[in-house]
Amino acid sequence: MRAGGKAPVRDLAQSRFLLAQALWDAPADRGRDRARAREQAELAARSYRDADADADVVEVETWLRDHPP
């Protein structure tokens, strides 16, 4: 993922949120990891907050609410 490079904060947040969605939706025998999905979404929300991307924060927080542990 983009974490090791110099990607803009919003790009990193977007990548984390997309990964979260993929990990959540993956079939059980093909990489589903819902705990990791929530971790990535929480990191995405934090990064969006740091970038003052309020609409994106709301989107991720809504997803987190709709996808409880």
Summary of the structure (lengths in Angstrom):
residues: 69
radius of gyration: 11.8
end to end distance: 23.7
largest distance: 37.1
contacts: 192
relative contact order: 0.19
helix: 77%
strand: 0%
